[in-house]
Amino acid sequence: MTELLQQAISEIQKLPSDQQDAIASRLLAEIQDEQVWAEKFAATTDQQWDNLAAMVRREIRTGEVTPLDEVLPN
């Protein structure tokens, strides 16, 4: 276990049980979500990546995208 994780767990242990359970539920959900994404990425074929890249290039070329500056202004 990393030092940072040990520190986080130490702080969580100081909280009331209901807050500990809430944090534990969020952590477990996050771990499960990461596992699902890792499996999806691992199962993606080169052809699927190529198709996705072609789709993105087409959307950029035809102006179907929103510039990042409009989505995340400074």
C-alpha positions, -999 to +999 in steps of 0.1 A: +000+000+000+013+034-009+021+061+018-006+084+003-032+057+005-023+049+041-026+086+049-061+087+033-072+056+051-059+070+084-080+102+079-111+082+068-108+062+100-113+094+120-147+100+105-181+086+117-191+052+103-217+066+079-191+089+063-166+061+062-192+039+044-200+067+020-164+071+010-158+034+008-188+031-016-174+058-038-140+043-039-154+008-047-175+023-075-145+042-089-124+010-089-151-009-106-155+018-132-118+018-139-118-019-143-146-017-169-128+010-189-095-010-188-114-041-201-130-020-229-097-004-239-079-038-239-107-053-260-106-025-286-091-037-319-067-017-341-095-016-367-118+000-341-092+026-332-086+033-369-124+037-374-126+061-344-097+082-357-113+084-391-146+095-376-129+122-355-109+135-386-141+137-406-159+156-378-130+180-376-129+185-413-166+191-416-167+215-386-188+192-364-167+199-333-167+226-308-133+243-302-119+235-267-116+272-259-154+274-261-159+244-239-132+253-213-128+291-214-099+306-194 
